[in-house]
Amino acid sequence: MSEPMRFEFLSHTADAKFRAYGRNLEEAVANAALAMVSLMWDYEKIESRGKETIELRSRSLEGLLVKFLTEILYLLEVKGFLLGRVEAIEIIQPISVQSEETGAGEYVLKALLVGDNHPERYEMISEVKAATYNEFRLEIGPEGVELEMVVDM
Amino acid sequence: MDLKKINDFVWEIPKSGEMKVPARIYASEKLIELARRDQTLQQARNVACLPGIQRMSYVMPDAHQGYGFPIGGVAAFDLEEGIISPGGVGYDINCGVRLLRTDYKESDITAKRKELLAEIFKEVPAGVGKGGVTKLSRNVLKEILVKGAEWAVEQGYGSAEDLDRTEERGRMKDASWEFISDRALERGIPQLGTLGAGNHFLEIQKVDEIYDAEVARVFGLEEKGQVLVMIHCGSRGLGHQIATDYIELMEHKFGFRNLPDRELINAPFKSDMGQRYYRSMCAAVNYAFANRQMIAHWVRDVFKRVMGSAKGMRQIYDVCHNVAKVEKHTVNGKEKLLCVHRKGATRSFGPGRQEVPEVYRGAGQPVLIPGSMGTASYILVGTKEAEELSFSSTAHGAGRVMSRNEALRRFRGEQIRDELARKGVELKATSWKGVAEEASAAYKDVDEVVRVSHETRLGKLVARVVPIGVMKG
């Protein structure tokens, strides 16, 4: 049996829009990260030399996912880290977490990213400037999760 | 949508519903058809609903759909009642263009063309995630954010004469680093002095046609075949992160329920949040000015080494095309200060404006409009009429018409390289896939864009330039 589709690109003139799939929210979010990095490098070719542990918080789920993709851009630019795969990912809904600052509920994303800190070893394709709320769509159904996002190029 | 044709190049969406002012689009029949295909017109209409907007929501001839505001959108807001919006500036703050003239003619450099391009490619860091050669300390970065290109000149990159021929003299005075996140600062540190990738490029060009010899001479363009260098890049990860941060902060502070589109998130200009974004944006503008100042310096160094001299390599101008600025304009017969958002639009001040460098004040400011990779670029001059027409703004480039995905399916980078070589254009790039994405067929016809600018008097034609050597990030 062939592997299920992780993501596909949809039509968008100026920027890049993708739809990521998953059996659950976490898997769809991990695939969204791979969709974004596929614009910049071939993640399947990235060797597993390094890892990054991240923990992000946001008051909205959309905000959290934008933050997650932004974090991957940050890791590239500041640490030269190229994401190869999302080893583990957990998204915690706000019921159980309270923000110390505001008291409002926060979403939390914890992930372990595996990749390589040697960008010079790979062919780089194009630059993603930012993850956006543009045409954001998240559908959580019994069959699985679909997540659409646009990244600014 | 109710779109009225006013004349061959002017279209209007009359005020209706929540719109505070009408929207006006400068386009030919051909270009308006392209604008109809995506959300450009709806976005122009949405912008017209924002508080404090003055006169009209304007759309330049090269416009296409953007984040909230269209790319090619111009909107000016009252300082007291109006807003400032990160989506009205864009993610790449002070993405812009710098143009250098030379005393060389094409025939002077023919034999050394390959070497020149290869050396520039070596000197100017480019490509995705590529860091610069200078490792900055956080304190030096902060100084750069405040001083912009002035800092670079102090460090020996170029001369004060370059500053005289840069918008804002390369330094926005309202800049502050105090309201910029650690993340944004961290992204700014490794990337200073880098070109980046995507649509950013550096070209060795030659003058192909001069339309206005008098103005051309004032700008330093003397004859056909004269060699020029054009640099197109922005504020890199620092600017992108500032935009991302403030979109989130403003959403938390003000919410987006009252907006026609979430992406129009904004803050009152005079509010604490509005001022924090404005001053941080100014800092990113400065970073981009310093960035282009350094790259220009390296290009001159290469000419010096390869050609024996960089004599006459004077800067013609440096323009921002993603920015919000406080400028004086006349609305309903009254002069007032406004916050003018230009997102994918170039300022086009005409003769007499104080902001225009003294050497150009009699003619109007140079407007630099880069084409897509390997095609013509244009030099225009700002006009007095543009103040009334578009708060002194015109187009900024060609504007995409085809998605990157589609371009990747249709073109191959190596094939584009060979085609350019047949036309006598040398190409160096960090990625062939990246080249395919930027195929000129994926862009609008820049000739048509500048024709509309010229006919409407948003900016008048001065010269057409074509590439000899292209370096793509």
Chai-1 contact restraints between the chains, C-beta under 6 A:
chainA,res_idxA,chainB,res_idxB,connection_type,confidence,min_distance_angstrom,max_distance_angstrom,comment,restraint_id
A,F9,B,N405,contact,1.0,0.0,6.0,A-B,restraint_1
A,S11,B,S403,contact,1.0,0.0,6.0,A-B,restraint_2
A,H12,B,S403,contact,1.0,0.0,6.0,A-B,restraint_3
A,T13,B,D38,contact,1.0,0.0,6.0,A-B,restraint_4
A,T13,B,H64,contact,1.0,0.0,6.0,A-B,restraint_5
A,T13,B,R400,contact,1.0,0.0,6.0,A-B,restraint_6
A,T13,B,S403,contact,1.0,0.0,6.0,A-B,restraint_7
A,A14,B,H64,contact,1.0,0.0,6.0,A-B,restraint_8
A,A14,B,R400,contact,1.0,0.0,6.0,A-B,restraint_9
A,A16,B,R404,contact,1.0,0.0,6.0,A-B,restraint_10
A,M40,B,V128,contact,1.0,0.0,6.0,A-B,restraint_11
A,T70,B,T244,contact,1.0,0.0,6.0,A-B,restraint_12
A,Y74,B,R183,contact,1.0,0.0,6.0,A-B,restraint_13
A,L76,B,G129,contact,1.0,0.0,6.0,A-B,restraint_14
A,E77,B,G129,contact,1.0,0.0,6.0,A-B,restraint_15
A,E77,B,R187,contact,1.0,0.0,6.0,A-B,restraint_16
A,E77,B,G237,contact,1.0,0.0,6.0,A-B,restraint_17
A,V78,B,E186,contact,1.0,0.0,6.0,A-B,restraint_18
A,P119,B,G129,contact,1.0,0.0,6.0,A-B,restraint_19
A,E123,B,S431,contact,1.0,0.0,6.0,A-B,restraint_20
A,M124,B,G127,contact,1.0,0.0,6.0,A-B,restraint_21
A,M124,B,V128,contact,1.0,0.0,6.0,A-B,restraint_22
A,M124,B,S431,contact,1.0,0.0,6.0,A-B,restraint_23
A,I125,B,S431,contact,1.0,0.0,6.0,A-B,restraint_24
A,I125,B,K433,contact,1.0,0.0,6.0,A-B,restraint_25
A,I125,B,G434,contact,1.0,0.0,6.0,A-B,restraint_26
A,S126,B,A197,contact,1.0,0.0,6.0,A-B,restraint_27
A,S126,B,G198,contact,1.0,0.0,6.0,A-B,restraint_28
A,S126,B,G434,contact,1.0,0.0,6.0,A-B,restraint_29
A,S126,B,E437,contact,1.0,0.0,6.0,A-B,restraint_30
A,E127,B,V128,contact,1.0,0.0,6.0,A-B,restraint_31
A,E127,B,G196,contact,1.0,0.0,6.0,A-B,restraint_32
A,E127,B,A197,contact,1.0,0.0,6.0,A-B,restraint_33
A,E127,B,G198,contact,1.0,0.0,6.0,A-B,restraint_34
A,K129,B,Y91,contact,1.0,0.0,6.0,A-B,restraint_35
A,K129,B,D92,contact,1.0,0.0,6.0,A-B,restraint_36
A,K129,B,H240,contact,1.0,0.0,6.0,A-B,restraint_37
A,A130,B,Y91,contact,1.0,0.0,6.0,A-B,restraint_38
A,A130,B,H240,contact,1.0,0.0,6.0,A-B,restraint_39
A,A130,B,T244,contact,1.0,0.0,6.0,A-B,restraint_40
A,T132,B,Y67,contact,1.0,0.0,6.0,A-B,restraint_41
A,Y133,B,R262,contact,1.0,0.0,6.0,A-B,restraint_42
A,N134,B,Y67,contact,1.0,0.0,6.0,A-B,restraint_43
A,D152,B,Y91,contact,1.0,0.0,6.0,A-B,restraint_44
A,M153,B,G198,contact,1.0,0.0,6.0,A-B,restraint_45
